[in-house]
């Protein structure tokens, strides 16, 4: 059985027994009271926008920029590390080289002048390019090829490429990729 069926029905003007009618307050008074409360609470609270709160995102942004710039410099710029050590075994593919002298960032090789003179200019360029590629990969910037008689036969520099210097009529400048 439904407990509510036993109670008499109320019309719109009757209030249930035991309940009091709520007091009605005009809307203007409510709005005025709320605005006074907001004014008092706004005056009582300190300004939450302190300089620390404003500066913190700027500091994090600057730190992020420094880290990104450092990473870019480390990855993209030329390495500042010492070049890898080289010896005569590093140039096994070029049997014309008799001796190596390494003084970072430069390498000097000694080649038999008789063997050098027997090579055609294209073969000389290939010899210098092959040996220079080994030195460049190891981190060296220049490679000088000297003859057994002390003359400078050829030179490779990272900026200029291959330059044949001896004998003069065959001198050709070639840029190595």
DAVEN-V192552 format. One record per pair of residues at least 24 apart in sequence whose ideal C-beta (glycine too) atoms are under 7 Angstrom apart, sorted by the first residue. I is the first residue (numbers start at 0). J is the second residue. D is the distance in whole Angstrom. If there is no record, write none. Layout:
I,J,D + I,J,D
This chain:
78,138,7 + 80,138,7 + 82,137,5 + 82,138,3 + 82,139,5 + 83,137,4 + 83,138,6 + 85,134,7 + 85,137,6 + 89,133,6 + 90,130,6 + 90,133,6 + 92,129,6 + 93,126,6 + 93,129,6 + 93,130,5 + 95,126,6 + 96,130,6 + 103,139,7 + 104,139,5 + 104,140,4 + 104,141,7 + 105,139,7 + 105,140,7 + 105,141,5 + 105,143,7 + 106,134,5 + 106,139,5 + 106,142,5 + 107,143,5 + 107,145,6 + 108,142,7 + 108,144,5 + 109,145,5 + 109,147,6 + 110,144,6 + 110,146,6 + 110,152,6 + 111,147,5 + 112,146,4 + 112,147,5 + 112,148,5 + 115,146,6 + 115,152,5 + 120,163,7 + 120,169,5 + 120,171,6 + 123,153,7 + 123,163,6 + 124,161,6 + 124,163,7 + 124,171,7 + 124,173,5 + 127,153,5 + 127,155,6 + 127,161,5 + 128,161,6 + 128,175,5 + 131,155,4 + 131,161,7 + 131,175,6
